[in-house]
């Protein structure tokens, strides 16, 4: 079993310490997920491990033959190379052999009568047999097919950003390194490609470390979690669900310990304030202890939660109406007689394979893309905000607070309170020391968070979100999901993130290409379980629709049927009685948890009582979890 060890890695960016003497060990078979808010140093850590940008101090230990492969967020590929050549452009001997063989094959095909060329081709063909290089070539073609890049003769310069990311992923996977570093590997991948990658990584022989916002991916792939917070690294055993529970326990314990330290400080301070005669000179050790406690006061650092309580404009009944919309680019049909009435407070998710026109549809709704025919009507009260995949141009030398002050010096939140720009920045995890920071010094994720805040400051009542999970950290996404749940307005989201769609959308428009659109009422996970990953070939409504059209000639040939969820099993009488009271039971348990936690803080110095309360807290939390699970089970069967 090979081991990779990092010792006391330290990286400083400007005034910010991203990595503060962190150490860890990775062994063969480890699947590590790296989590942290934007700007906490996740990519910095991967860069340090790969050697792309070494840490300021610290060292790495590994065997001499240890190999590391790194998929960056934006892979560095040669635009002049073909896809296949780009994949095999690494320094591994097998890659060089395959490149030589492909070159000799081309030469032999052009000059089959040349004896020297034939001899070189024959020699390389034998070498391919000896080194079993055919397997590597076959495997990369299989990987590229799974990632939907079958045209191996295309030049890299002809690829989209998402396609380049997939080429980079294929390049690093085929290298099969001892440690595989992946920075946001699921970005730009279709659902079937993500499922394939999850299976591939679960069977991978080496170790994997991945930075990703995809929580289902973390759940399916990882067995360890590294959390970066204020320069420190916290390790957790298990997947994302295990991490959420373990972190909550860590934060609770830290708060209790910090409270105990504060109480001890107050007692020691009272003693220190007594007269010199009351304090024996023999108590010097206690004075030193007081100094240590004083130094430790207020040192507890926890990642804040993003609070989003911004105001919004009133939204009338008429929101968006699309009628008989047609749109095509050359032979690629995006919309074909598409009709959709979007109403107030709807939560619509737009998803489907890459290249089917999801973002184009959102641009049509936003008025940024003209239709070939048809109309898009926008209600008079609609105030729209569009969170695009690409952040609007921001003056890099502008300061953070100036960027927002261009919108307003202050806003009014949902409670009617006036909130200053400075306070808003604090709520969005930009501490006061960063308010005057030049935007060019922010990380990519921090810029995206700033851009989101600017949009929400405009008090929209219709939100268009185009792949919002690509650049936001999990903490920000979690609170954004909660905000959207409370948002009194319409939300339309384009996303490939299964977890995010489950949280924010209860109605889906699934694009299959060539104008084929399936409507689905329910969660995306339910759709996947029923029909599998959406592709251009497997629109679930197509066969059903064709049959209905033959049976009823009066049926409209352009109306895409709604795919309904399976019928639910009705509740029994006793289950109905349980359903009537279960929410009250949950509320009581939540109140009980809050009371126990308050008692723990109050009795922070009483270790005996604290032990009893901790036991009560664990039992109550377990009862609450059981009750919540039961609520979910019943809610799936309750009739509307």
LINNOR-V684824 format. One line per field, one symbol per residue. ss: DSSP state (2 for helix, 1 for strand, 0 for the rest). A space follows every 10 residues. Layout:
ss->???
This chain:
ss->0011111111 1110011111 1111111000 1111100000 0222222222 0000001111 1100000111 1000000000 0122222000 0022222222 2222222222 0000222222 2222222222 0022222222 2222220000 0000122200 2222222222 2222200011 1110000000 2222222222 2200001111 1000222222 2001111110 0111111002 2222222222 2222222222 2222222222 2200000000 2222222222 2222220000 0000000001 0000000111 1111111110 0111111111 1110001111 1100000222 2222220000 0011111100 0001111000 0000000012 2222200001 1110000111 2222222000 0222000122 2002222222 2222222000 0111110222 0002222222 2222220001 1111000222 2222001111 1110011111 1002222222 2000000000 2222222222 2000000000 0110000000 0022222222 2222222222 2222222222 2200002222 2222222222 2222222222 2222200000
